[in-house]
């Protein structure tokens, strides 16, 4: 696929690669729709030979989300086509140092033909080649033959050792015993269950929380459109599979799409609203949905986790990762080295003052960010897995003691014309594990 077309495909996907760099203050409430519209306008201009129009449109998208890898890459293309060598090289160099996979297209991209022989282009190519190299610290934990799950979320019950896997396509939850035996924990569509994404077990109350996303953009067919664009959270008895309660947020000024969640030691449950750009809470005492981060605060908030003592949250979103202090809800942007992109994390997990992040879309990696003592800066990073041969959107994982279990192949793009691909074109669901010690 042409890089421009790929950019638009990715940006309009339900799961969006996002960025590290904060946009200007006036752009805080930028939406993916705005960014996509600017790119589409630029593509239309380029197709008519209007390079200046392409540059102007990508400049507008870049002003909204300067760290979004796909936006930065196509802004670099526009600069190169307009003969702006230095700015094109600067943008490409940044993407190469950050190890963004979209930069891999650059050496063969016709937009950069005039740069290929430039000495300043050589270090960019060298950085790209280094970023291409696979890194792996994982081994196989489980492999499920049910290929058409389109699995997305992972949760672990420390009491029984059961690993739970959410299915978007089949709208159900699968339980995997320690011996690898799999069974349906919640059957397809039971309790009005939609495409299931984030999940987490509260071992104290013996509950399993699950978020479902009812949005047409994901390409996941579901028969009941009653809950379209609602935020929906399910609470199950983890021992019996009985639904205890369903929490629903109807769309109003904003569409909703609950995504990932975390449960604190006191039983409070927080869930990200990727569509509206906020965060919700179901408190143990209040037992109702309350918005604690306003809509429009973030571009596509996704992964969320908490410290072991429950005093801080960490939320991954389009501008990076925020620390949220509790109960004040004071937000602090996590800083990091210039060469390290903290954005685009589909999943976050906290372990011994580090954050495990799944950057499946922009970087095709699972990475561990080590925090400083104040937990406001990433001091270093360790790639757990990158470009694994079985990777096909490694979306989420869960810490179980000192072992990290995670999904290697969500296969989120396994659709053609609104239908799932044939069985033989799908892969068995692969769960990998790595020792965090």
N, C-alpha and C positions, 0 to 999 in steps of 0.2 A: 504494500500500500504506500502511496506517495506520502511523504512526511506531513504535508499540510492536511491531507485528508485524515491521516492517522491522528493528528492533533485534535481535530474536531470530533472524531469518533471517541477518543479518550475523554475529552472534556465533557461530552454529553452523556457519557456513561454514568450509571448510577453511582459507581465508585470512582472518585476523581483523584488523580495524582495532584498533590498540592505542594506548597512551597515553604521555604525557610524564611525568606526575607520579608520584613514588614512593609506593606505598601504605605503611601502617604496617608496622613490622618483622614483626608477627605474620602479616601477609598476604602475605609474600614468596612463599609456595608456593601461592598461590591458583591455581585452574585455571579455564579457560574454562567448563568444565562447572558449576562452582560459581556463577559469575557468571550463566550462563544460567538456572540453576535459580531463583535469586533473582528474576530478571526474569519468568520464567514464573509464579512464585508471585504476583508483583505484578500481572501481567496478569489472572490468574484472580480476584484480589481486586477489581480495577477493574471487571471484567465483571459482578460482583454488586453494584456500587455501593459497595464498601468502599474508600473513598479512603484511610483510615488504613492499611489493609493494604497498599495500593499504595505508600504513602509508606514504610512500614516495610521492605518488600522492596527497594525501590530504594535505601534507605539502606544496607542490608546489601551490595548490589552495589557501591555507591559506596565503601563502606569498603574493599572489596577492590581496586578499580581506579578511583580518583577522577578520573584523567585520561582514561579511556576515553571518547571523545566521545559514543557512544551511551548509555552509562551515565549520564554527566553530564546529557545532554539529558532523559532520562526521569526522572531525579531532580528536574530543574527542573520537569518537567510535574507531578510529584507534589506538589511544594511549591506550585505555582500552584493546583492543584485544592484543596489544603488551605487556601488563603487566605494562604499565607506569601509575600507579595509580595517582600520584600527578598531573601530567599534565592533565590527563583526568578530574579529579575533579575540577581543576582550570577552565578549559574551560566550563564545565557544570555549575559550580557555577556562572560564568559570564552570561551565557545565562539565567539561572534561575532568577538572579537579574534583568536582562533587561526585563524579562517577555516574552521572545520569545516563540512562540507556538511550535516550533520544539522541545524544551526542554521537552514538555509534554510527549514525547515518551520515555524518558529516564528510568523511573522506570520499564517499561515493556520490554525494549529493551534488547535482549539477549547479546548484546555486553557489557553491564554493569552488567552482572550477578554477577561477583566477587566483585562488589562494593556495592551491595544491603545491605549486612550485615555490611558494614563499617560505623563506627560512623560519619565519615566525610561526608558520603552521606546523612545523615538525614537532615541537613540544606538545602541541595539542593532540596530534596523532599518537605520540608516545604515551600520553596520559590515557587516551582512549584504549590503547592496546593493554595497558596495565589494568584498566577497569573491566576489561572483557574476561579476565582470568577467573575461572571458578574458584570458590573457596567453600569448603564444607567441613563442618564439625559434627554432623548428625549421622544417625543410623536409622533404619526402619523400625518403627514401633508396631504399626498395624497397617494392613492393606485390606480394604473392603471391596468385594466384588460388585457391589451395587453402584455401577458407574454413573447413573443419571441422577445422583443426589443433588449435584451442584451444592456441595457442602460449603459452609461459610464460617460458622462460629464453633468454638471449642470451649468446654467447661469440664471441670474435674471435681469429683466428690472425694475428699480426703479420707472419709470414713470407710467407704467401700472400695475405693480405687477405680470406680467407674469413670470412664471418659465419655462425655456427651458431645454429639456432633449435630449441628443444625443443618437442615436441608432447605434450600431456597426453592428448588424446582418442585420437590415433592411435598413441601409445606409440612414437614414433620421433624421430630427429634429422635435421633438414634442413640442408644446406649451401648457402649463397648465395654465389656467386662475385662478385667486384667488379663484373662487368658485369650483375649481377642474375639470372643464370641459377641456378635452384634445382634441387637433386637430393636424393634420399634418401641421407644419410650412413650411418645405421643404419636398417634396415627395421623396419616395425611388429612389435613384440613380439620382435624378434631378441634372443637372449641372455637371454631372460626379462625384457626391458625393460618396465617399467611406465610409468605417467604421469610423464613426464620434467619436472623443474622446473629447479633451478639447474645451470649448467654453467660450466666455465672451461678455457681452453687453457693448458698449460704449454709455452711455446715451446722451452725448453731440452731437455726430455726428449721433445718431440714427442708429447705425450699430450693427450687431451681427457677431462676428468672430468665425470661427469654423475650427479646425484642423482635418484632416482625415489621417488615417494610412493605407497605402497600403502594407501590408506585409503578407506573407503566414503563418508565425509562429502563428498568432493569431487564426487560425482555422476558420476565418470568410470568407465564400465564397463570391466572387464578380465576375461578368461576364467579366469585362473589365480589362485586365492585362496591359494595356498601361502605367498606372502610377505606376506599381510595383516598390517599393523601392524609390519612389519619396517623397520629402517633399511637402505637399500640404496644403494650407491655403485658406479658403473661407471667403469672406466679403459680408454680406447680409444687405439689408435695413431691419431693425428690425420691421418696421411698415407694410411692404408689403410682405416681403419674397423674394424680387427680388435680384438676384445675382448682386452685384456691380463689383466684381473683383475676379479672382482666381490667387493665387501666387504659382508658382511651382519651386521646386529645383530638378533638375535631378541628379541621382546618377552618381558619377564619381569614385574617389578613395574610397568614402564611400557610403554605402546605407543610405537613410534617412527615418526617421519615426517621423514626427511632432506629438507632444503629447499634452502638456498643454500650456496655454497661459494666458497672462495678458495684460490689456490695461491701460496705464498711463493717468493721467488727461489731458496731452497735445495731446493725440491721438496716441502716439507711442505704437506699439504692439510688444510684445516679445513672442517668442514661443520656447519651448524646442525641441531639436532633439534627441530623446531617442536612436536612432540607431547609429548615428554618434558621439554622445557624446558632442554636442555643443549647442549653443543658437543663434537664428536668431532674427533680428529686421526688422519690416516694419515701417519706420518713417512716421509721418504725412506729412512731407514735401517731403521726397524722394519717398514714395509710391512704394518701391521695396525691395525685400528680401536682407538683408545684414547680414553676419555672424559676430557676435560680440564676441562670445566665440568659439575658434577654435574646430574643430572636434578632438575627442580623449581626451579632457580636463577632461570629466567626464565619469563615468560608469553609463549609463542609467539615464541621467537627466530627471526628470518627472515634479513634481509640481513646479509652479512658481507663485509668487505674488509680489506686490509692496506696499511700504508705501503710505499712503494717499496723501502725497505731491509729490509723483513720483520721489523722489530723490534716492531711493534704491530699488533694486530687491532682492528677496530671491529665491534661486533655490535649490530644493531637488534633490539629486542624490545618487549614490552608496556609497559615503563616508560621507554622512550626509547632511548638509544644508550650502550653501554659501550665504553670503551677497555680492551683487555687487553694488558698488557706481556708480552713474551716474553724469556726463557723462564720467568719467574716465575709467569705467569698471574695477576698482580695486576690486579684489576678496578677501574676508576674510572668513575663515572657522568658523562657529558658534561653540563655545565650549559648554559644558554641563557637568552635574554630571556624574561620571563613571557608575552609575547604570541606566542612561537614554540613550537609543539608539535613535539617531536622524535620522537614515537612513530609507530608504525604503518608503518614503512618496509619495503616488500617487498624492496627491493634497495638496496644501498649500493655505491658505487664511489669510490675514492680518486683525487684528481687535484690536484696542487700544493697540498697542505695544506688541501684542502676535501673534503667528502663530498657526493656526489650521491645523493639519496634519492628513492625512488619512494613517495609517500604516496597510493597510488591509492584506498584505501578510505575513509579519513576525510576526505581533502582534495582528491582528484581532481587531483593536481599532481605534477610532477617539480621538485625544488627542490635548490639547491646551498647547503650549509652551510659557511661559511668559519670555520676553526678558529683559535684563538689559537696562540701559539708553543709553549705547553706541551701543546697538543692535548687540553685538558680542558674547553674551553668553546667554544661557537659564538658568534662575535662579530657576525656578520651573515648574512643569507641573500639569495639571489637566485632568484626563481622562473623556471625555464626554460620551463615550460609549465603552464598551468592552464586547465581546462575547454575543452581543444581540442575542436573539433566532432566529431573522429573518435575521441575517447577512449572506450574501453570496457574499463577496467582496464589502465592502462599499467603493467605489472608490473615489468619489468626492462630493463636496458640494459648497455652495455659501452663503456669508453673505448678508442678506437683512435687513438693519437697525440694530437692535440688535438681530435678529433671524438668526440662521444658519440652512439652509435647506440642506439635503444631502441624497444621494442615499445609501440605506442600502443593496441592493442585485443586483449587476451588473450581477451575474451569469456567470462570464467569462469562466467557465469550462463546460458550458452546451452543450457540443458537444461530439458526439461519432462517430468515423469513418468519420469525416468531415461533419457530419450532426447535426443539432440542435436536442436536446432531444424532445420526444413527449410532447405535450401540457400539459398533466396531470402530467408530471415530472418537469414542470417549475412552478415558483411562480409568482403571480402578482407583478408588480414593486412597491416597497415601498419607499416612500420619508419620511424621518423623519425630525423633527425640534427640536431645543433646544434654550432656551433663554440664550444668552451670558452675560446677565447682572448679 
